Amino acid sequence: MPGQVYSVSSLGGVMSQPYLSQKLRAVAQPLFRFRQFVDAKEAIGKNRGDTFLFDKMQNVQTQGGVLIETNTIPETQFVTNQGTCVITEYGNAIPFTQKLENMAQFQLEPATEQRLRDDMVKVLESACGTKYINTEFIAVCSATNSVVITTNGTATATATANLTASNTRDIVNFMTKKLIPKYDGRNYVCIAGVTALSGMHADTAAGGWQDISKYTVTFAPNIFAGEVGEFYKTRFVEETGFLSNAIGSGSNYGQAVFFGADQVYEAIAVPEEIRVKIPLDYGRDMGLAWYALLGFQTVWNYNVDTEQHLVYVTSA
């Protein structure tokens, strides 16, 4: 047996040092798609309180009609309802020591900043997504060719299917009858989880599905992040961070949200930003944080306004 061996530290093992890869790896991040669709990003600025109000005009209370020549024109009025969006602080921080920054092989600040940016996206997108499912219009895919829709915010059936061509048509027809305006003037938008969207991909009856790779010049310049295709007056966006992929019978089905224009407000006092901690202990105590002062709110309330622009596909 040789006198010096690598497997015994005292006989040679200590002569080598563990090799540290030059690539700094990070865990995969979910893909959030909600915030890009917020219709009204209003920068209200600082020093204006934490409550943002927005007005919603209703239809005239009495419709006009045929006039008689000798009669005066009838008069009517309309009601304006007011919505409220509360501004909230959001943030998170990662402290680190000056010694670690000086000793680490990798630059600590860029790596820490990226972790914070990932966290910031998760937090703010989830806060936004929560408002997209805050709707009285609930749709349940009770079968591959049947949708149960309620208007009281409660799912009354159990999902036994994902989105299909038939289910999508039923939901879009419901939205059209409710006079929900199209998001881009021509189409609604559906943000769907992977499982819910797999039903559309698997449905061979979905004639008319247009894959994003085959988009014409009409859509190509304005593709949404995560957009995968278009079908029946609806543009589909895949999401992996907020919506559930395990609802309904046997937890085998997924959630989605259909919507038109003017669905969620975002009010901004301080946009999200990365902040550097003021060093303490003579520069030895360091850190980075992300911070935002903003709020989200669903625009329409069906119980108050008899208007809603969101349909949440889920299950009892």
Secondary structure, DSSP 8 states (H G I E B T S, - for coil): --S-BTTSGGGBGGGS-----S-----------SGGG-SEEEE--SSS-SEEEEEEEEEESS------TTS------EEEEEEEEE-EEEEEEEEEEHHHHHH-SS-HHHHHHHHHHHHHHHHHHHHHHHHHT--S-EEEEEETTEEEEESSS---S---S---HHHHHHHHHHHHHTT---SSSS-EEEEEEHHHHHHHHH-TT-TT-EEGGG--TTTGGG--TTEEEEETTEEEEEE-SSS-S-BSGGG-B--EEEE-SS-EEEEEEEEEEEEE---BGGGTEEEEEEEEEEEEEES--HHHHS---EEEE---
